[in-house]
Amino acid sequence: MSKSVETKRLILREITYEDTEGLFELDSDAEVHRYLGKTPLSDMQQVKQIIDFIRQQYIDYNIGRCAIIDKNSNEFIGWCGLKYITEPTNGHINYYDLGYRLIPRFWGKGYASEAAKATLEYGFREMKLTEIFAIADCRNKKSDRVLKKLGFEITSKFVVESMDHHWYQLNNDRYLDNFDTNLIG
């Protein structure tokens, strides 16, 4: 995202090396990785590699995952954003994927939905994307609720690393017809 985006409670901005501790808290938590099929991080050097990758996405595609910051406390909550996927996934290639991940103490407060909605607004209104996709482990009921609330539809089911996943799709016209903007600036 080339600019920061604000919602009622959140700021979404580029991830920087200042977010290292927050990202480590997020990605070293086993519960966060429950449906990701990944091993939690064990050292800070791994976070630097993640930030390097995200920052390269900003350079290569002018988009990437963004830090979610609480407006009142200035605390790092997690990340949300679009990622341009160039590797084949479920028969798709070169597509935009919506993703989000929050530190567990911020779960259940509506932050994922709020940040994801702002991200979709940016993708559809600013970037003029025609469709955005998302993927979630079939057992992840919380993510399923968030994505369906945003208007995503499950269009298929596929297997990644021996786990069933839902493939979600949202088209620009369907999204813009059903939601008003909630962006502040």
Protein Blocks (a to p, Z undefined) as FASTA:
>chain_A
ZZdcddfkbccddddfklmmmmmmmmmpmklmmmnopacdfbfklmmmmmmmmmmmmmmn
opacdddddfklopafbdcdddddfbdeehiahiadddddddfklgonlmmmmmmmmmmm
mmmmmnopabdcddddfklmmlmmmmmmnopacfbdcdeehiacddddddfklmmmmpcc
fbfZZ
